[in-house]
Amino acid sequence: MIQKIVFFFEMRSFGVSAWWARKLGISISKVRLGFIYASFIALGSPLLLYLIMAWILEHKHYFKFQAKKRNSIWEL
């Protein structure tokens, strides 16, 4: 039973930690530890923030995260 739960969360990990680590240029384990420590300190409220970020990353095609490539002044 526990293995099924662990497998489910491993397969459905949303990549929030990996996304933050890539954006900040640090290792994924440090981001994960940061979420764990913040959850203990703030009594679980960062878990809600994590789930919101996971939802946004899962539905990012609805948002415009990609900046439009602008022509430089020299290409005009």
Protein Blocks (a to p, Z undefined) as FASTA:
>chain_A
ZZmmmmmmmmmpghlmmmmmmmnopafklmmmmmmmmmmmnnomlmmmmmmmmmmmmmmm
mpcfbccddddfklZZ
